[in-house]
Amino acid sequence: ILTAQTPINYMKSLYIRTEPKFPTVVPARDFDPARDAARIETAIKTKGVDEQTIIDILTRRSGEQRREIAFEYERIAKKDLNTALKAALSGPLEALMLGLMKTTAQYDASELKASMKGLGTDEETLIEIVCSRNDEELADIKKVYKEMFKKDLEKDVAGDTSGDFAKLLLSLVQTKRDQPSNVVDYEKIDEDARSLYEAGVKRKGTDVVTWITIMSQRSVPHLQKVFERYKSYSPYDMKESIRKEVKGDLEKSFLTLVECFENRQLYFANRLNEAMKSKGAKEKVVTRIMVSRCEVDLMKIRTEFRRQHKRSLYQTIAEHTKGDYQKALLSLCGGDD
């Protein structure tokens, strides 16, 4: 409820926030960071480590609250909470808990950094993050990436990828997307739809640059209408056209983009489902989506999951994961549907 006492920058952020949030993890009431920090310290010192207490506290506090706990922990225990968690936990549970200790932008930035470190690039992670985040999120990630690693995300992406795939990712990282407009520009919709068709399905070879320009610069509501209009030019819809025209990482990137333009939460729901059902559940993917979206739109992802897969995300996690890692995921999930 807004009152005369509501800070002005909060009012401003109400106007700037492009997308409302649908979190499963919200600030805990009656929050006492010193008490939480003391309980975590006791849990870590317990013979065999009391993982349950650590999970109960850290998965049910907001990011802001976790950072207050970390501050208090250092005061009480005279050591850094991340270091203590690293020593006390292991495997996927450790990765998940350490992920929760970062802000969403810091977490995305470090996942991007890790995907480009050392030999070989983890293109899958690179595509997932760069192609599914909106401009607001990407701008945050770029800023934080620079603070954390003293390097430009653009430079790292350029150094680690090549060809049209690099061009597409760089165009997205440059965050040049139009803001949604209240005016529907039917001429522009028609023109873009025709350009996409003429640059791909209609000709021999693909004019990828035209595709990149349109998909990295137009607003999402505009693109949704463009893809609808596209069907009146092309015998194939946009996703079928992408599959016919391009291959490999470029294909995956364009498909991710189109899926996110059409329904971003459904994209994450499908990716979670795929990751959990694949042989040897892809824990990294599951962890990344649960950690990075729990304070953003995981509630909506749950709804899409249920609608698409005819069972709840909660049940799917319960079936395909185990142990303390499973408990932590279920807690982030926040309930059954």
DOTORDREN-347440 format. One record per residue: residue in one letter; x, y, z of N, C-alpha, C in turn. Coordinates in steps of 0.1 Angstrom, whole numbers, plus 5000, padded with zeros to 4 digits. Last residue first. Layout:
# residues N
AXYZXYZXYZ...
//
This chain:
# residues 337
D501447234932500347294925499347184921D503347294962502847204952501747274945G506147514971504847454973504447374961G508647624968507747694976506347634977C511147594955509847584947508647644954L512747604977512847714968511547714959S512147344987511847464995511847594986L512947184967511547184971511247314979L515747234968514947264956513447274960A516347124994516547264991515747314979K515646854991514946935001515147084998Q517546784971516146774968515346864978Y519846804986519646884974518246894970D519546605005519446745009519246834998G517946354984518746394995518446544999K517346394948517346324961518146394972T515146414919516346454926516246384940H512746334907514046324899515246364906E510546354924510746234917512146224911A510546614933510546514942510946374936I510346754908511646764916511746644926T507746684902508846644893510146654900Q506346794923506246654921507446604913Y506847074917507147014930507246864929L505747114892507147114893507647054906S502946884887503547004892505146994892R501746784855502046754868502846874874K501346864829500246794835500646734849H503047024815503446894817502546804826Q501747274812502347214800502647064803R500747344837499847354825500447264814R502947324853501747244856500847234843F504547524842505047384843503847284844E503147754846503347704832503747564832T503347764874502047754867502147704853R506147784877505347674883504047654876I506548024866507147914860506447784864K505348184885504748174872505248054864M507148154905505748124908505048104894L509548254895509448104897507948064899D510448514889509148464883508948314885V512248614911511848684899510448634894E513348454930512948584934512448674923C514048234915513148214927512648354932R515748234893514348284891513548284904S518248144900518248274894516748324892V517647894913518348004920518148134914M516447744892515747764905516347884913I518347754872517047814870516347844883R520547634884520647774878519347834877T519647374891520147474901520047614896V519147274865518047284875518447394886V521747284855520647364848519547384858K523147114872523647254870522447334864E521946864870521746944882522147084880K520446684849521446794847521246894859A520146354859519546484859520646594858G520846114843521746184852521246324853K519046174814519846074821520846154830S516446414819517546364811518346264820K514546524835514246394829515446334821M515646774843515346674853515146534847A515846904818517046884826516846774837E513146914810514146844802515346814810N512047074830511546944828512546854820L513547314827513547244839513147094837R512647384801514047354803514247284816N509947434805510347324796511847284799A510147654823509447534827509947414818F511447844806512147794818511447664823Y509347874787510747834783511447774795L507347974803507147844797508547784792Q508348224808508248124819508047984814R508248344783509548324789509448214800N506748324755506348294769507648244776E507748464732506348414732505948384746F510348524738509448634734508048584735C511248264744511248364755510348484751E511248144718510448084729510248184741V513048314705511548314701510748254712L515448254719514848394719513348394716T515647984714515548034728514948164728L516047994686514847924692514647964706F518448134685517248194679516048124685S520147944698519948084703518648144698K520047714682519547704696519247844702E521147814658519747764658519247764673L523647864667522847974662521347934662D524647614674524447714685523547834680G523047434647524047444658523647554669K521747614619522047494627522947534639V518947764600520247764607520447644615E516547694586517547784580518947784587K514847514599515247494585516447574580R514647634624515147494623515547464609I513447874616514747874623515347734621S510947784607511847844598513247844603E509847684631510147594620511147654610K509547934644510447834650510847724639M507748074627509148124629510048014634D506047844605506147944615507547984618Y506047824569506447774582506347884592P505247964547504547834549504947774563S505048314553505848194552504948074554Y503148524554504148524544504748384542S501648474576500848504564501848514552K503348434596502748314591501948344579Y504048694604505048614596504348494589R502248764623502048814609502948734599E503348644645501948614641501848644626F505748774646505748634644504348584640V504849034651505649014639505548864636K503749014677502849044666503549014652Q506148974691505048874692504048894680L507549204685507949084679506848974680H506049384701506149404687506449274680P506549294727505249294722505149304707V509549334727508949194728507449194723S510949564703510349524716509649394715R513949494683512549524685512049494698Q516649404684516349544686514849584688S517049144679517749204690517349344693M515549074657515249004670516049064682I516549244637515149254641514949184655T519249164636518849304638517449314644I519148894630519748934643519249074646W517948894604517348824616517848874629T519949034591518649084592517849024603V522048844593522248984599520849044601V521448624578521348614593521348754599D520048544552520648674556520548684571T520748214541520048304551520748434553G520048024511520848074521520048164530K517648154488518648044490519648104501R514648284503515748284495516648164497K512448254521512148284507513448274498V513448194546512748094539512648124524G515148474549515348334552514648234543A514548724542515948704546516248554548E511848724538512748744526514148714529Y510948694565510648584555511648594543L511848924576512348794582512148684572S510449114560511949104560512448974565R507849054568508249034554509749024553A507949134594507549004591508048964577D508649404591509549314598509249174595E506349504578507649514572508649414578D504349454597504249384584505649384577I505149624617504949474620505049404607K505049864604506349814609506349664612E502349884601503149894589504549824593Y501349884627501049774618501949774606D502249964657502650004643502549894633V500450054684500749944676501049984662V501550244711501050254697501450124689N502950214733501450194735500850194721S505850014731505150134728503650114730P508749884748507349864743506649994742Q511950004737510949994748509549964742D514149814717513149924718512249904731R517449704727516049674724515049794726K520049694730519549804722518049794719T522149544745520849594750520349714743Q524449404739524449554737523149624742V523749144740524449204752524549354751L522649114715521749104726522449174739S524949134699523749234696522849234708L526348924709526849064711525749164709L524848704699525048724714525448874717L525148754671523848754677523948774692K527948734667527148854663525848864670A528448464675528948574682528248704679F527048334654526648314668527148424677D528348414632527048464634526548444648G531748404645530748394634529448464638S532348284679532748334666531548334656T533448334713532548284703532948344690D535248464730534948324733534048254722G535548724726536748644726536448494727A532848814730533548824716534748734715V532648774757531748694748532448694734D534548954767534648814769533848734760K533449194757534749154753534949004755E530949204771531049204756532349154751L531749224798531049104793531149094778D534949354806533649374799533049244794K536349304839536349294824534949324819K536349274866537149384860537349364845F534549104878535749044871536649144864M532649264893533249134898534549094891E532149484876532549504890533249374896K531349354853532449444853533049464867Y529049234862530149154856531449234856V527449444869527949354879529149274874K526849534843527349624853528149544864K525649314831526849374825527649464836I523349274847524449164846525749234841D521949504841522349474855523549374855A521349454814522149574818522649564832L519849224816521149214810522049344813E517549314829518349214835519749214829E516649484808516849534822517749444830D516249314787517349424786517649474800N515848974799515449094792516549204793R517348654792517148774801516748894793S517648454773516448454781516248574790C520148474760518948484752517648484760V522048464781522048584772520648594765I521448204793521348334801521248454791E521448014772520348024782520248164788I523948064760522748084753521548104762L525647984781525748114775524448154768T524947724785524747824796524747964790E525747614760524447594765524047704776E528447654757527547734749526147734755D531047664774529747594777528647684770T534047634756532947724761531747634764G537447544759536047514755535047604762L539447594788539247544775537847514772G538547884809539247764805539047724791K535148024810536548004816537247874810M532648064802533648104793535048074798S531047984823530747924810531847954800A531848154843532248014844532047944830K530548394835531948384836532448234835L527848314838528348344825529948334824E527748274865527448164857528048194842S528348544874529348434876529048304868A525948664864527348714859528348604862D524048544879524048524864525348564858Y524848634904524748484901524848464886Q524548904902525848844905525948694901A521748914898522748964887524148904890T520848814923520448754910521448794899T523548804947522348874941522048804928K524548504964524748614955523448684951M523748294979524348404986524748524977L522748104962521748184969522448304976G525147984954524348064945523348154952L525647834977526547944974525948044963M523547654975523647744986524547864983L524147514951522947584952522947694964A526647404957526547494945525247584947E525947234978526947344980526747454969L524347054965523747134976524647254978P525946924947524947014942524347104953G528946904967528146864956527146974952S528847005002529446954990528446934979L529547205032528647135023529447085011A531547325047530547235054529747155044A533147485031533747375039532747275044K531247655020532047575011532647455019L530347785044529447695036530147595027A532647925050532147825059531247725052T532848095028533948005031533447885040N530448245032530648155020531748055022L530948365057529848265055530048175043D534148425071533248455060532248335058K534448465107534848415094533748435083K533548535132534848585127535348515115A531048475140531948365138533348405134I529848735142529748635153530848535152R530448865118530648935131530748835143E529648685099531048725100531448795113Y526948695104527748565106529148605108E526148945097526048905111526948785114F526548915069527149025076527248985091A524748705063526248685061527048795068I522348825069522748715077524248695075E522249015049522349065063522748945072R522048845027523248925028523348985042R519548735032520648645033521948725034Q517948965028518048905041519248815043E518248985000518649095009518849045023G517048754992518448774989518948884998S514848625018515148695005516648715004R514648295030514948435032515148495019R514548015027513348085030513548235034T516947915022516047905011514747975014L518347955047518748025035517748015023I516847795067517047935068517347995054D516647535057515447595061515647745062I519447475051518447485040517247565045I520347475078520947565068520047585056T518847265088518747405094519247505084Q519847045073518447085072518247225077E522446995078522147065066520747115066D524446995102522946995102522547065090V527346795103526646915097525146895097G528846615116528146565104527346675098K528346785146529046665140528246615128T527947135141527347005145528146895138K528747365129529647305139529147165143I526647435113527847405107528847325116A524747485133524447385123525747335116T525847715145525647585153525447465143E525747885123527047855129526947725137I522947905120523747855110525147805115R522248035144521747895141522547835130A523548275141523948195152523448045149A522048375119523548355118524048255129D519548405130519748315119521248275118R520048605149519548465154519848365143A520748815133521748755143521348615147P518448865117519648805111520748755121D515348805120516348835130517648775125F512048885110513448845106514448895116D509248875109509948855122511448815119R509048715076508548805086509348775099A511248695048510648635060510148745069P510648795014511248825027510448755039V510148504993509848644997510548675010V510148294966510948324978510748474981T508748294944508348194954509148214967P507648594926508648514933508048404942F507048754902506148644907507148554915K506949104893507648984898506648884904P506349274862506049244876506749114880E508649444842507849324844507549304859T509849694843509049654831508149534834R510049944865510049804864509149754852I509450214864510450164855510450014854Y507350264882507150294868508150234859L508450174905507250114901506950144886S510650334909510850204904509550134900K509350564919509950564906510150424900M508650474944507550514935508150514920Y511150444954510350324953509150354943N512050704955512650614946511950484944I510350814975510150854961510850754951P508950605000510050674994509850694979T505850675015506550585006507750664999Q504350845030505750815035506550725026A501950855019502750975018504150945022T501750515007501350615016502250745013L500750224991501550344990500950444999I500949885000500050005000500950125000
//
